Amino acid sequence: MVAILVVSMILFFLMVDAFRLYLKGKSIEVKDIVSLKPFATLETPLGIFFDTAHTYARLNDDGEMKVGVDELILKAVKEISKIEFLPRGTKVNKGDAIGFIESCGKRLKIHSPVSGTIISFNQNAMSNPSALFEDPYFGGWLVKMRPVEIKESIKELLIGVSAKNFLEKEYSRFIDFLSKSSTPALQSALADGAKPIMGAVQFLDEKGWKEFEDCFMTPRSN
């Protein structure tokens, strides 16, 4: 009888512990869901030239261009752990892959918005990728380039109303992309009102990351 009572007590405490762990997991899950933040607006600052592969170029007074990744990509991935670029002095054509950003162990290629030569890097952003999110178009540039031909480079990029219209369409296209993804966890990646959450791409599987890169970070005609 005593042995049965002891076994019963052990089983009872095991069940209590299991239930506590279950509740703990549920509280973490709820906390994570509450912390999801949607994004709706995408900035198009004056003087910023946008490329269809979601990079941008900002022309300096000396004729050089600072290149970075636009806000849609940054908000889609939310976190960047590593940034790498081709060496200084490398000559590239518009649309060439010049480096990558890494998020959640996945690499996304960055394509040059202009033809030119890589001359320097933003060391602060390279060593502290969070700087990209704080000020993506000014403090968050990635690489400085010397364009082959400034007028031709600018002519092929989007600015002002054209850039604004482009990003608005891309925002809608991103929502469509997420809604068509079959990953089960992605069901919670769209917030109320069909607004994508910050870091929505993190809900995608390996195939989904590749599709995101192909759809949004691969050069295409305007």
C-alpha positions, 0 to 999 in steps of 0.5 A: 500500500505504501509503495503504491502511495509513493508511486502515485505521489511521484506520478502526480509530481511528474504530471505537475512538472509536465503541466508547468513546462507546457504552460511555460511553453505556451507563455513564450509562444504568446509572448512571441506572438504579441511581440510581432510588429507589422510594417506598412510604410517604406521611406523614399528619401530625397536624393536616393536612387533605387534599383529593382533588386532592392539596393540603392545608390546615393551620389556624393559631391565627389561623384562617388556613390554609396550603395546599400540595401533598401528598407523592404529587404531590411524589414523583411529579414529584421536581423542581419548577422553577417555582411561580406563584399568583394575586395576593394578595387573590384570592377563590376557591372550593374546587376553583378553580385557584389556581396551578401547579407546573412540572416538566420543562417541564410545568405542573400546576394546583394547586386550592384545598382551601378557599374563601377569600382568598389573603393571602400566599405562602411566599417561601422555597418560591417561590424555592427549590422544593426546600424542598417536598421537605425538609418538605412539610407544614410548611416546604413550604407554598405559599400562606396563605389566609383561609377563608370558613368554617372549620368548613365548610372542615374538614368537606369535607377528610380527616384522620387515619385517613380521610386515611391510607386515602385516600393508601394507595388513591391510592398503589395507584391511582398504580401502576395508572396507571403500569402502564397507561401505554404510554410505552416508557421507563416500563417502568423507572419501576416498581421491584422489588415494583411500587413507583413510583420518585421522579419516575416522571411524568418518564417520561410523554409529553405525553399522559401528563402531562395524564392524570396531572393529570386523574387525580390533581390535578383535584378530585373527590368523596370 
